[in-house]
Amino acid sequence: MQPEAVAERVRQELPDCEIHVENEGNHYLVVAVGERFKGMTPVKKQQLIYGALNDELADGTIHALTIRAFTPEQWAERQ
């Protein structure tokens, strides 16, 4: 699965977020930035993104997933 296809799946569930995806084989790094993450626990943020990719995780298309989710403010601090 191409990184852009993974990003599109996540964007379908989180259309108000900026999504970046990198891959190494079938391991993906998803970086999501959006206001919706404000006040959420890290687990809740991950659940939203895992939910968007549940089918791909279940059938093995995506073997491993690293998720980093930020508010725009948190993202700006990291840049």
Protein Blocks (a to p, Z undefined) as FASTA:
>chain_A
ZZklmmmmmmmmmmmbccddddehjaccdddddfklgopafklmmmmmmmmmmmmmmnom
ambdcdddddfklmmmmZZ
